[in-house]
Amino acid sequence: MQIVDKFKSKDDVQYIVGNNVRKICKDKKINLMEFSEEIGISYEYLRHIVSVGGQKSLSFYSMYKIAKVLDISMDELCKGILEDK
């Protein structure tokens, strides 16, 4: 087994984070247009992050801002990433 095999793919990580953001926003009834303005990214970019498939990657700083505005921990935002494949 190669060392690389133990890591999730970049696409998997993007999907997990995007899905978590989408679910949390939905649960908290957060308007994505307003949310995108609050975290300082375009609505279009946020829409690609939360779309099924997580089509865009996020910087660590953007993830921090998302977690801060959603009032959640980075652990909650990244929930599922460290679980086995």
N, C-alpha and C positions, 0 to 999 in steps of 0.2 A: 504494500500500500504506500502510495506517495503521501508526503506530508500535506500537499495541497488538497487531497481528498477529504481531509477532516474539516475543511472550511465550507461554508455555504457559498454559493456563487454570488456575485455582485447583484445579479438580477433577483435572486431569492431574498437578499437583504433589503433591496429597494422595495420589493413587493410587501414584505412583512411590515416595514416602517410605514409605507403608504397606506396599507390596510389598517394599521393601528390608528393612524391619523384620521382616516375616514370614519372608522367606528367611533372614536372618541368624539369627534365633531358631531356626528349624528346623535350620539347619546346625550351630548350637552346642548343639542339644538343650536349649534353654532353655524352662522351663515358664512359660507366659504369666501364670498366676495369681501365681506368685512374682515374676516380672519386673515386673508391674504394681505390686506392693507395694514393690519395691526402688526404682522410679522415682517412686513417690508419686502414681500415678493409679489410678483404679478399673479393675478387670478388664474391666468392661463397656465403658468408654471405650477401653481398649487393644484390645479385640476389634473395635470399630468402626474403629479406625485400621488394623488389619492385615487386615480383611476385604477381600475382592475389591471394588474400587471405592473404597477409602480414604474411608469415609463421614464421617470427622471430621478436622478440621484440628488442627495442633499449633502451639503457641507455639515460638518459637526456644529458650526455656529448656527446654521439654520435650524438644525435639530434642537439645539439649546433654546432658541427663540420660540419654536413651536411648543416645546415642553413648558416653558415659562408662561406663555400666554394661555395654554390649556390648563395650567396649574397642576401639572403631573410631573412625575420624576422621569429622568432619562431612562430608567429601568422600565417604566411602564410604556414609554414610547417605543422602546426596542424589544418589548416582550416577544419572545419566540425566536429571537435570533440565535441565542446560545443553546437552544434545544437541539438535540441530535437531528440529523437529516431524516 
